[in-house]
Amino acid sequence: MENLEALHKYFFEGSAEREQKIRNEVFIKTPAIKNFYSELQSSFILLKSQKGIGKTFFIDEFCSSAISKNILTLKIRPEDFDMEKISSGTSIAAKSKAAYEYLIRAISVKIGEAISDEGLHGLEYNNLIEAYRNSDSYIPSMAEKALKALRHIPIDAYQKIVTGISKISDEFFHSTDATEVLAEDITKYISEKDQQIYVFIDDIDNARNFTSALGQAKFEDCWAIISASFDLATKISNIKCIVSIRDDIWLTIKNLRIGTDKSDKINCIVNLVCDDNDIYNILNKRLSLASRLLTHGINNALCNFFSGAEISLPGIKAEQRAWPTWLCKQSRNRPRDLVQLVEMLIREARGKSDIINSDIATRCLAKFGESRLANARDEFCGICDKIEDITLRFKKTRYSYKEITDILKKMPSTMSISVNGQTLQPGRMESAIAILSVLYIANIMNARIVDTSARRGFNHITFEDKNNFITMTNLDELQKCEFEIHPVFHSLIASHKNVY
């Protein structure tokens, strides 16, 4: 079992938080990440991708690198904001104002902590120091460190410092006036110290989960944080704001025309994507690292953990696929899914085999598809809460345009379905396209179009290829397509086709 245990050290969980210990070893700078670095001259960057591509993993790596170079770096998540205060705003401007006030306070705390760590050097920044002292980040030992530094200055100067700091009350730091004062002090500090600050707002789409807002209002709350971050980067030089967001959330914000007066000004948008080569490289690097842990490993890292070069797929044809090709397809080009798939294979193989073979993989097919569908259900519940039920009602894996639209038109009569807060009506093409769009965005069902120049005579069109492909205004193009459920769900569909 040595092989499986070695492999498990580099394939577990698949989340950025769980993989902190191995991040430096396994991190790969993909072409998309290199493109991000080339855009760092911009003060505001919108980093968008599908779920599971590795936004948080990359942000953690970037922050770690910046901190090692003594660059002030702040990572914020939606749960750090007072989301109910943002949500209670009666207008987008009011919501954005609440988000902006929080960002200013958060940066003030970060700078105040940095100054305090230096032994209160630069005491002209009393407001920033006190912002830190009023925060949850304040550690008593820092105060002790500061007092120790103050013992070496004259007593009258010490009294002036303490008096000046104590004038700033907790109430002040939660007032509107404080935002302007702190913004001025931040600007002054950055200018005088020639300091640069990176502010990452990660997983902005999760803002929808921390408010009681419904429908479009949830996306307005997301936009409020984006808008505030854009304002911050625009108003204070040398602050760079990077906001990460899921592709589908950004598309929904754009389609709902939320904040169009400002969203059109966001020029630097980096698409964090992974292609087949990226997934192969991620797989090979982890396999190579795992191979080093083996006592009697061979040079071919793949063969240390997988039986033969190919997997035999179930079915009458018993098709053969190279293991990397199969793993890449099943992962839908998402590093998270790749890692979690290999981990599932490892768990299934334990007690049965020293390495992963075709039988082990076959036993995991439906189970892995079920886990991916559960992920989609959780990720898209704010857009469509019936995505799992809809998917499991399909009887086959490929449909003509007429077949799929006829089926989807009837779906709202069998269950209540809403998309972006709008309840769908049965028998309407608008309802069919709304459902198809959600399946397309979630990479559950993709368009398949004839292409005589392609090796297989057809090509797939995915959300990553064309975000706005499935719309009522594009029916002429849709009629040329067939629609195919992604292979990761094929075994799951087959196991449920007699349930409904």
C-alpha positions in Angstrom: 0.0 0.0 0.0 3.1 2.2 0.0 2.2 3.5 -3.5 -1.3 4.6 -2.6 -0.1 6.3 0.7 2.6 8.2 -1.2 0.0 9.3 -3.8 -2.4 10.4 -1.1 0.1 12.9 0.2 -0.4 15.0 -3.0 -4.0 14.2 -3.8 -6.3 15.1 -0.9 -9.3 17.3 -0.4 -8.6 19.6 -3.4 -9.2 22.8 -1.5 -6.8 25.7 -1.1 -7.2 25.7 2.7 -6.4 22.0 3.0 -3.4 22.1 0.7 -1.5 24.9 2.4 1.3 22.6 3.5 2.1 21.4 0.0 1.3 24.6 -1.9 4.9 25.6 -2.5 5.7 22.2 -3.8 2.8 21.7 -6.2 2.1 25.3 -7.4 2.4 25.7 -11.2 2.4 29.0 -12.9 0.1 28.4 -15.8 -0.2 30.7 -18.8 -3.3 32.3 -17.3 -1.4 33.0 -14.1 1.5 34.5 -16.1 -1.1 36.7 -17.8 -2.3 37.9 -14.4 1.3 38.9 -13.4 1.6 40.9 -16.7 -1.5 43.0 -15.7 -0.2 44.0 -12.3 0.4 47.6 -13.4 -3.4 48.0 -13.3 -4.8 49.3 -10.0 -7.9 47.1 -10.2 -8.1 43.6 -11.5 -11.1 41.4 -11.8 -10.0 37.8 -11.6 -12.7 35.5 -12.9 -13.0 31.8 -13.4 -15.2 28.7 -12.9 -15.4 27.2 -9.5 -12.6 24.7 -8.8 -10.0 26.3 -11.1 -7.8 27.5 -8.2 -8.4 31.2 -7.6 -8.0 30.9 -3.8 -5.0 28.6 -4.2 -3.3 31.1 -6.5 -4.2 34.1 -4.3 -2.7 32.4 -1.3 0.5 31.7 -3.2 0.7 35.4 -4.4 0.0 36.7 -0.9 2.7 34.5 0.6 5.2 35.7 -2.0 4.3 39.4 -1.4 4.6 39.0 2.3 8.0 37.5 2.0 9.0 40.7 0.2 7.6 42.9 3.0 4.7 44.1 0.8 1.6 44.8 2.8 -1.0 42.4 1.7 -4.6 42.1 2.8 -6.9 39.1 2.0 -10.6 39.7 2.6 -13.6 37.4 2.2 -17.3 38.3 2.1 -17.9 37.0 5.6 -15.4 39.6 6.9 -17.8 42.4 5.7 -20.9 43.4 7.6 -23.0 41.9 4.9 -26.4 42.7 6.6 -25.4 46.4 6.6 -24.5 46.2 2.9 -27.7 44.3 2.1 -29.9 46.8 4.1 -28.8 49.6 1.8 -31.7 51.1 0.0 -29.7 51.7 -3.2 -26.6 50.3 -4.9 -24.8 53.5 -3.9 -25.7 53.0 -0.2 -24.6 49.3 -0.4 -21.3 50.3 -2.0 -20.7 53.0 0.6 -21.0 50.5 3.4 -18.5 48.2 1.7 -16.1 51.0 1.0 -16.2 52.1 4.7 -15.3 48.5 5.7 -12.4 48.4 3.2 -10.9 51.6 4.6 -11.1 50.4 8.1 -9.6 47.0 7.2 -6.6 48.7 5.4 -6.2 51.1 8.4 -6.0 48.1 10.7 -3.4 46.5 8.5 -1.2 49.6 8.4 -1.7 50.2 12.1 -0.6 46.7 12.8 2.5 47.1 10.6 3.4 50.4 12.4 2.9 48.8 15.8 5.1 45.9 14.9 7.8 48.4 14.2 7.6 49.6 17.8 5.3 52.6 17.0 7.7 54.2 14.7 6.0 56.9 12.8 3.7 58.1 15.6 2.2 60.8 13.3 -0.1 58.0 12.2 -2.1 57.8 15.4 -5.4 57.2 13.7 -4.1 54.1 11.9 -2.6 52.8 15.1 -5.8 53.3 17.0 -7.7 51.7 14.2 -5.6 48.6 14.9 -6.1 48.9 18.6 -9.9 49.0 18.1 -9.8 45.8 15.9 -10.1 42.1 16.6 -6.6 41.8 15.2 -5.1 43.6 18.2 -2.8 41.4 20.3 -1.9 42.5 23.8 1.7 41.5 23.3 1.9 44.1 20.6 0.9 46.7 23.2 3.6 45.5 25.5 6.1 45.8 22.7 4.9 49.3 22.0 5.1 50.4 25.6 8.6 49.0 25.8 9.7 51.2 22.9 8.0 54.2 24.5 10.1 53.9 27.7 13.1 55.2 25.8 11.5 58.6 25.0 11.0 61.6 27.4 8.0 61.4 29.7 6.3 64.5 28.3 6.5 63.2 24.8 5.1 59.9 26.0 2.1 61.7 27.6 1.4 63.6 24.4 1.4 60.5 22.4 -0.9 58.6 24.8 -3.2 61.6 25.0 -3.3 62.0 21.2 -4.2 58.4 20.7 -6.8 58.2 23.4 -8.8 61.0 21.8 -9.9 58.6 19.1 -12.8 56.8 20.4 -14.4 53.5 19.2 -17.5 55.5 18.1 -15.4 57.7 15.9 -14.0 54.6 14.0 -17.6 53.6 13.1 -18.7 57.0 11.9 -18.8 58.4 8.4 -16.2 61.0 9.2 -13.7 58.4 10.2 -13.7 57.0 6.6 -12.5 60.3 5.1 -9.9 60.8 7.9 -8.6 57.3 7.6 -8.5 57.5 3.8 -6.4 60.6 4.1 -4.0 59.0 6.6 -3.7 55.9 4.4 -2.8 58.1 1.4 -0.3 60.0 3.5 1.3 56.8 4.8 1.6 55.2 1.4 3.0 58.3 -0.1 5.6 59.0 2.6 6.7 55.4 3.0 6.6 54.7 -0.8 4.6 51.6 0.2 2.4 49.5 -2.0 -0.6 47.6 -0.7 -2.3 44.6 -2.3 -5.9 44.0 -1.3 -7.5 40.7 -2.4 -11.2 40.2 -2.1 -11.6 36.5 -2.6 -14.7 34.5 -3.5 -16.9 37.5 -3.9 -19.8 35.3 -5.1 -20.1 34.0 -1.5 -21.5 37.4 -0.5 -24.9 36.0 -1.6 -24.7 33.5 1.2 -24.3 36.0 4.0 -27.4 38.1 3.5 -31.1 37.7 3.7 -31.6 39.3 0.3 -33.5 37.5 -2.4 -33.2 37.3 -6.2 -31.5 40.2 -7.9 -30.7 41.9 -4.5 -28.2 39.1 -3.8 -26.2 40.1 -6.9 -26.4 43.7 -6.0 -24.7 42.9 -2.7 -21.9 41.2 -4.7 -21.6 44.2 -7.0 -21.5 46.6 -4.0 -18.2 45.0 -2.9 -16.8 45.1 -6.4 -17.8 48.7 -6.8 -16.2 49.7 -3.5 -13.0 47.9 -4.4 -12.9 49.7 -7.7 -13.4 53.1 -6.0 -10.7 52.3 -3.5 -8.1 51.4 -6.1 -9.1 54.5 -8.1 -9.0 57.0 -5.3 -5.8 55.9 -3.5 -2.7 55.4 -5.6 -0.5 52.5 -4.9 -3.4 50.4 -3.6 -4.1 47.5 -5.9 -7.4 45.7 -5.6 -7.9 42.2 -7.0 -11.4 40.8 -6.8 -12.0 37.1 -7.6 -15.4 36.1 -8.8 -17.0 33.1 -10.5 -17.7 33.5 -14.3 -21.4 32.8 -13.9 -21.8 35.4 -11.1 -20.1 38.1 -13.2 -22.2 37.2 -16.3 -25.4 37.4 -14.2 -24.4 40.8 -12.9 -23.8 42.0 -16.4 -27.0 40.5 -17.8 -29.1 42.0 -15.0 -27.3 45.3 -15.9 -26.3 46.0 -12.3 -23.9 48.9 -11.9 -23.5 49.4 -15.7 -22.3 53.0 -15.1 -19.2 51.6 -13.5 -18.8 48.0 -14.7 -18.2 49.2 -18.2 -15.1 51.1 -16.8 -13.5 47.9 -15.5 -11.0 47.3 -18.2 -8.6 44.8 -16.6 -10.4 41.4 -16.5 -8.2 38.3 -16.2 -9.7 34.9 -17.1 -8.2 32.2 -14.9 -8.6 29.1 -17.0 -7.0 25.7 -17.3 -6.6 23.8 -20.6 -5.7 20.1 -21.1 -2.0 20.9 -21.0 -2.4 22.7 -17.6 -4.2 19.7 -16.1 -1.6 17.3 -17.5 1.2 19.4 -15.9 -0.6 19.6 -12.6 -1.1 15.8 -12.7 2.4 15.0 -13.7 4.0 17.3 -11.1 2.1 15.7 -8.3 2.7 12.2 -9.6 6.5 13.0 -9.8 6.5 14.3 -6.2 4.7 11.3 -4.9 7.1 9.0 -6.8 10.0 10.5 -4.8 8.5 9.1 -1.7 8.6 5.5 -2.9 11.4 3.1 -1.9 11.3 1.2 -5.2 9.7 3.6 -7.7 10.3 3.6 -11.4 11.0 6.5 -13.7 7.6 6.5 -15.3 5.6 8.3 -12.5 2.2 7.3 -13.9 3.0 3.6 -13.8 3.9 3.8 -10.1 0.3 4.4 -9.3 -1.9 3.4 -12.3 -2.1 0.0 -14.0 -0.8 0.2 -17.6 -0.9 3.3 -19.8 -4.7 3.2 -20.4 -8.0 2.7 -18.7 -10.6 0.3 -20.2 -13.9 2.1 -20.2 -17.1 0.2 -19.4 -19.6 -0.5 -22.2 -20.0 -2.8 -25.2 -17.1 -1.1 -27.1 -14.7 -1.3 -24.1 -12.9 1.8 -25.4 -9.4 2.5 -24.3 -8.3 5.9 -23.0 -4.9 7.1 -21.8 -5.1 7.6 -18.0 -4.1 11.3 -18.2 -6.7 11.9 -21.0 -9.5 10.3 -19.0 -8.5 12.1 -15.7 -8.5 15.4 -17.6 -11.9 14.8 -19.2 -13.5 13.7 -15.9 -12.1 16.7 -14.1 -13.6 19.2 -16.7 -10.3 21.0 -16.6 -10.6 21.9 -13.0 -7.6 21.2 -10.7 -10.0 20.8 -7.7 -11.9 18.0 -9.5 -8.7 16.3 -10.6 -7.4 16.1 -7.1 -10.7 14.9 -5.6 -11.1 12.3 -8.4 -7.6 10.8 -7.7 -8.3 10.9 -4.0 -11.6 8.9 -4.6 -9.7 6.4 -6.7 -7.1 6.0 -3.9 -9.8 5.4 -1.3 -11.6 2.8 -3.5 -8.3 1.0 -4.2 -7.3 0.6 -0.6 -7.5 -3.0 0.6 -8.1 -4.2 -3.0 -5.0 -3.2 -5.0 -1.6 -1.6 -4.6 -2.3 0.6 -7.7 -5.3 2.1 -9.4 -6.7 -0.1 -12.2 -9.7 0.0 -14.6 -12.0 -1.9 -12.2 -11.3 0.6 -9.4 -12.0 3.5 -11.8 -15.3 1.9 -13.1 -16.6 1.6 -9.5 -16.0 5.3 -9.0 -17.7 6.6 -12.1 -21.2 7.1 -10.9 -20.1 8.1 -7.4 -17.8 10.8 -8.7 -20.5 12.1 -11.1 -22.9 12.3 -8.1 -20.4 14.3 -6.1 -19.8 16.7 -9.0 -23.6 17.2 -9.3 -23.8 17.8 -5.6 -21.1 20.5 -6.0 -23.1 22.1 -8.8 -26.3 22.0 -6.6 -24.5 23.8 -3.8 -22.7 26.3 -6.1 -25.7 27.2 -8.2 -28.5 27.1 -5.6 -28.6 30.9 -5.6 -29.3 30.9 -9.3 -31.4 27.7 -9.7 -32.2 25.4 -6.7 -33.4 22.5 -8.9 -30.3 21.9 -10.9 -29.8 18.4 -9.4 -33.4 17.3 -9.9 -33.4 18.6 -13.5 -30.2 16.7 -14.4 -31.3 13.4 -13.0 -34.5 13.4 -15.1 -32.6 13.0 -18.4 -32.9 9.6 -19.9 -29.9 9.8 -22.3 -26.8 11.9 -22.7 -27.3 13.6 -26.1 -30.3 15.5 -27.5 -31.2 17.4 -30.7 -32.2 21.1 -30.2 -35.9 20.2 -30.6 -35.7 17.3 -28.2 -34.0 19.3 -25.4 -36.2 22.4 -25.7 -39.4 20.3 -25.7 -38.2 18.4 -22.5 -37.2 21.6 -20.8 -40.4 23.4 -21.6 -42.3 20.7 -19.7 -40.0 20.7 -16.7 -41.7 23.7 -14.8 -45.0 21.7 -14.9 -43.4 18.8 -13.0 -41.7 20.9 -10.3 -41.4 24.5 -9.3 -38.3 26.0 -11.0 -36.9 29.5 -10.6 -33.8 31.1 -12.2 -32.3 34.2 -10.7 -35.5 34.7 -8.6 -37.9 34.4 -11.5 -40.4 31.5 -11.4 -40.5 29.7 -14.8 -43.7 29.0 -16.6 -44.3 25.7 -18.4 -44.7 25.5 -22.2 -42.5 28.6 -22.9 -39.4 28.7 -24.9 -38.0 31.3 -22.5 -38.3 28.8 -19.7 -36.5 26.1 -21.7 -33.6 28.5 -22.6 -33.3 29.7 -19.0 -32.9 26.1 -17.8 -30.5 25.1 -20.6 -28.4 28.2 -19.9 -28.0 27.1 -16.2 -27.0 23.6 -17.3 -24.5 25.1 -19.8 -23.0 27.6 -17.3 -22.6 24.7 -14.8 -20.8 22.6 -17.4 -23.4 19.9 -17.0 -24.6 20.1 -20.6 -22.6 21.6 -23.5 -23.4 22.4 -27.2 -22.1 20.1 -29.9 -21.8 21.4 -33.4 -20.8 19.7 -36.7 -17.3 20.7 -37.8 -16.0 18.7 -40.8 -12.5 20.1 -40.3 -12.3 18.7 -36.7 -10.7 15.3 -36.2 -14.0 13.8 -34.8 -16.3 15.7 -37.2 -17.7 17.9 -34.4 -16.7 20.4 -31.7 -18.1 21.2 -28.3 -19.0 24.7 -27.3 -18.6 25.3 -23.5 -19.4 28.2 -21.3 -15.7 28.9 -21.1 -15.7 29.3 -24.9 -18.8 31.5 -25.2 -20.3 32.9 -22.1 -23.5 34.2 -23.7 -24.2 31.4 -26.2 -27.4 30.1 -24.6 -29.8 33.1 -25.0 -33.1 33.9 -26.6 -31.4 36.2 -29.0 -29.2 33.3 -30.3 -31.9 30.7 -31.2 -30.7 30.5 -34.8 -27.3 29.3 -33.8 -28.7 27.0 -31.1 -30.9 25.2 -33.7 -27.7 24.1 -35.4 -26.5 22.3 -32.3 -27.0 19.1 -30.4 -26.7 19.2 -26.6 -24.7 16.7 -24.7 -24.3 16.0 -21.0 -20.7 16.1 -19.9 -19.1 12.6 -19.7 -18.5 12.9 -16.0 -22.2 12.5 -15.5 -22.9 9.7 -18.0 -22.7 6.8 -15.5 -24.8 8.7 -13.0 -27.5 9.4 -15.7 -27.5 5.7 -16.7 -28.0 4.6 -13.0 -31.0 7.0 -12.6 -32.8 6.7 -16.0 -35.5 4.3 -14.6 -36.1 6.3 -11.4 -38.4 9.0 -12.8 
